[in-house]
Amino acid sequence: MNYYEKELNIIEKSNRFRKRKIFDKKLIDLASNDYLGLSTKQSLLKKTYKKLKKEKSFSPKSSVLVNGYSKIHNKFEKKLCKLNNFEDAIVVGSGFLANIALIESLIRKRDILFIDEQYHASGMLATKLVQGEVVIFKHNDTEDLKNKITKLSYIPNRIIIAIEGVYSMGGDIAPKEFNEIATNNNAILIVDEAHSSGVIGKNLLGWFDYYDIKPQSNHIKMGTLGKAYGSYGAYILSSHNIISFLENRAKPIIYGTAPSLFDIALAHTNLKFLQKNKEKIKKRIAQNQSIVKKYLNIDAESLIIPIEIGDNKQVMQIQEKLIEKGYLVGAIRQPTVTKAIIRMIIKLDVKKSDLIEVVRYLKS
């Protein structure tokens, strides 16, 4: 008996059916989150390989709290702290696990988590596991958040606010006022920087850097290594106390195998490259954003360009047409978004002429 056939048929009829697919490697990639194109740089791969060859073990072998923690992890954490001006850091297996670790462990009894309605699915999943109360506020709406805090019927032990630096589907940046709200309410502020680190800010360090916010003891910055940093894994930056609390309470950290040594070493290599070439990278980002403005009249805040289509079948047709022309864009449908969109990533390794051709087609 096929237990899920009926549900699968419903998904397929609504044009929401998805499956894994290996795309032709000759396609020009405007779909992935490899924002800076670092995943294809052979020179960075070779540097990392040479570094890892010197190690006795190439695998973490256990959790960071047994004996899976290495100098490779530690050096990368220290580099992140120094660049971002945070007290402490810890690496985690993935961004999904980092959100589970943060939200599931930090929200205790009589705590309240206020979370943006468009926060990543990993964070939303984690809210089902918390001991305290969860309140969802309207996307990027600071007034709605303030109103919901004002209307609290009791005084919580702690208030935690969770936002993203740049939102993965809309490409929009969270307002600076969220930091002021956190400060005024003595709240912990979690900023998921998965899509903002490496893309925005004077030093390309993300949301805190973009607004020139000096990290305080109530700030938590979480980011992934699988996007602008061209690797895999994640990190959490915060105060000594919060990082220590995560070491003692966060299940993905306590029970999960330590992050891959190669992936952390590669992210470290790529981070150094990014910082060394940040001025060139910022110019390329601005150039690609100006092309989008010229042809689509969209003021891009990041490298994510969402184009609302609203029809599941049509987004798939547009994607197929562009594949025929040699380009790959994202065709995003429910439940990831409420209305179907073409999600184009104006990656820095895409030639100017190719980007112009794609945006001209989308305009038509």
N, C-alpha and C positions, 0 to 999 in steps of 0.2 A: 504493500500500500504506500502510495506517495502522500505523505502527511501534509506537505506544503504546496501541492499542485494548485489548489484553488486560490490561495493567496498570491502565488506567482502569476497566475492567469490574470488576476485583477491588476497587478502591477504592470504587466505587459500591455493590457488593454488601455491603460491610462498613459502609455508612452513614458513610463518611469522605470522600465526594466534596465538593469545594469549588469555588466559582467566584465571580468578582466580581459584585457586585450593588449597584445604586443603590437604597437604601431611601427610602421616602417621607419627605420632609423634615418632615412633620408629626408623625412618631413622636417620642416623648420618649426621648432618648438616655441609656441606662444601660449602654452597651456600649463606648464609646470611652475612650481614655486622656486625654481633655481634662478632667482631674480638677477644675479650678477653673472650668471653663466660660468661659475667656478667649477661646476661638476665635470666640465670637459677639458679643463686645463691639465695636460699631462705633466707639466713641470711641477705643479703642486702635488700631484700624486707621487711623483718620483721622490720629492723631498721627504714626504711622509713615510714612504716605504723605507728609505735609508735610515730614518730616525727609528722606526719600529724594529728594524733588523738588529739593532744594538741591544734590544731587550731580551731577557732570559725567557720570558713568556709572552706570547702574542694574544693570549686570551685572559679576561679578567677572572674566570674560573669560579667566582662566588660573589656574594653581595659585598657592598662596600664596607659593611660592618663585620664581615668575617675576615677574609684576606684578599678581597677583590679590588681594593683601593690601591692605586699605584701612583708613582711619581708623574706619570702622564696625566692622570686625572687632576692631581694636585697642582701641577704647573699651569694647566689650562684654567682652573678655578681662580688661581692667583692673578693670572693675566686678565680675566674677566672683571675681577674686583678692582684691579688697578685702573683699567680703562673706564669702567662705569662708576667708580667712586662709591662702591658698596663695601660694607665691612666683611661680608663672608659670602661663600657660594657653595653650591653642591651640584654635581652633574647627575642627570637622571637618564634612564633608557630611551625615553621619547617625550615629545610634547604632550601626548595623550596621557602618559603616566605622570608627568609633572603636574598637570591639572588635577588628576585624581589625588596625587600626593598632597597637594596644597589644600584643596577644598575639603576633602574627606577628613583630614587630620586637624585643620585649624579651626573649623567651626564646631565648638563644643556646646554643651548644654547652656542655655540662656544666652547664647550668642546669636546674632542675626547677620546673615549674608545678604547683601543687596547686589544683584547681578544683572548686567545688561541682557536684554532679551535676545540679542544676536551674539552672545558669547559662544565660544566654540562648543561643539557637541560633547567633548570630553569634560568640560566644566559643568555642563548641564547634567550629564550622567552622574558626575560626582555629587551634585546637589541631592540626589536620591539616597545618598549614603550618610549624610551629615546628621549630627545629633541636635543641632540648633534649628532655628527658623530660616527659611529662604524666601526672599522677596524679589520678584523680577520687576525691573523698571524699563520704561520705554527706551528704545535704542538711542544712545548718545543724548538723552534728554536729561539735562542737569536739573531742570525745574521739577520734573517728575520724581527724580531721586530725592531732592530736598523735601518735597511734599510728603513723600512716603516716610522719610525719617522723622519729620515733624509730627506725623500722625501716630507714631508708635504709642501703644497703650501701656507699655512698661519700659523700665530702664534695663537694657541688656548688659551683660558683662562686657561684651565686646561687639563693635560693629565692624564688619568687613565689607569692603566694596570691591567688586571684580569687574574690570573693563579690559578691552583690548587696545593696544596702541594704534594699530591699523586693522580694520576688520577684513576678514579673508574674502568675503563675497562682494562687499561694497567698495573696498579700497579706501574708505573714509577714516579720518583720524579722530580719536576721542578728544573732546575739548579739554583744555587745561584746567577748567573750573572744577573738574572731578578731584583734582589734588587739593583745591581750596576747601571743598566740601569734606574731604577726608580729614584735613587738618582741623577744621572748625568743629567736627564731631568726634575728635579723638579716635578716628577710625583707621584700621589697617587698609591700605590700598594695594590690591593685586593688579598688576598690569601685565597682561599676556602680550609679549612683544614678538611673537612668532613671525608676524608679517611686517613689523616695523624696524627691528634690528637689522642693520646693514642697508637700509633703504632711506630712512629719514633722519634728520638731525645734522647739526654742524659737523659732527665727527662720525656720522652714519651709525650711531649707537642706539637709535630708536626714540621712543616717546619722551623719556626723561631728558634726553639730549636735545630733542626738537624744541622743547619748551624751556630749556635751560633750568630744569628743576634739580636742585641738589638733593640727592637721596638722604632720607631721614630714617629713623628707627621704625617708623610705621609703613615704610615702602617695601614692596616685594616686586621684583622684576623677574618674570619667567620668559624664557625664549627657547626656540628650537634651533637645531644645527642643520636641519634638513631643508632649509630654504636658502636664505642669502648666504649662509655659511657653507653651503655645498657639501654637506656630510650627512650624519644621522645622529640623533640623540637630542638632549635638551639640558638646560641649566636653570637653576633658581638662585637669584641674588637677593640678599636681605641682611638684616642684623645678625650678630653672632647668636643671640637668643633664639630667633626664629629658625635659623638653620639648625641649631642644636635641637630644637623642639621637633623639627622634621626628621632628624636622625633617630629620634626616640619614639616618634608616633606615626610617621608616614609609611604605610604598608608597602607601596612600590619601592621605597628606598630600603626598608628593612628586609623585605622578603624577595625582592627582585635581584637578578644577577647584575653586577656593576656594568655600566656602559662599555661597549666595545672599545678596546684600546686603539684600534686603527681609526675608528670614527672620531674619537676625541682628538687623536694626534692630527688627523686631517683637518678637523675644524680649527685647531690651533694654527696650523700652517696657513689655512685660508684667511683666518682672522688677521694674521700678521700682514698678509698680502693686501687685504682690504684696507687696513690702516695706512699702509705705505702708499697706496694708490687712491686714497679717498677723494682727492681733488679731481682726478681724472674721472672717477666713478660718478661723482656728483654732477659733473658737466654732461656725462652721457645720460644720466637720469633726466636732467633738465631738457636735453635735446629730444629724448623720446616723448616726454610729456608735452613738449611744444608741438610735435608732429600730431599727437592726438588732439590737441587744442585746435590746430589749424584745420584738420580734416573732419573731425567729429564734434568740434565745439564742446569738448568735455574738459573741465579743469581738473586734471588728475592730481590727487594729493599723494599718491604712491605709485607703484608700478602695476597695480591691479585696475583693470578697466572693465567694469560691468556694463553690458548693454542689454537692457530689458527687452525681451521678445514676448514673453507671456504665454507662449504656446509651446508645449513640450515637443510636439512633432516638428515644428518649424525650427527650433534650435538644433535638432539633430540633422535636419536637412541643410542648414547653414554650415554646420560643422563638416558634413560630408562634401559640400561644394568646395570648401576651403582645402580639405584634404586632397581633392582632385587637383587643386592648384599647387599643392605641395606644402600647405601650411596646416598646423594643428592648433586649434583653440579649444577651450573648455565649453562643453554644452551642459550647463548645470540645471538640474531639475529638482523637484520636491523629493525628499523632505529637506534637502540642503538649503533651498531657498523657497520662499512662498510663491514666487512667480519665476518662470523659466528665464534664464539669462545666458547670453554668450559672455564668457569670462575670458578676456584676453590679457595675457601678461606681457608687458612691453619689456621683455628681457634685454639685457645689455649686450648679449652675444648675437642678437638679431641685427642683420644689416639694415641700414637706413632705408635702402630701396625696397627691401622686403616688407618692412613695417609700413611704409607708405602704400604699397600695393594692397596689403591686408586692410588697412583702415579705409582705403578708397572703396574696396569691395563692400565692407560693412556699411559704409555710408550709403551705398546704392541699394 
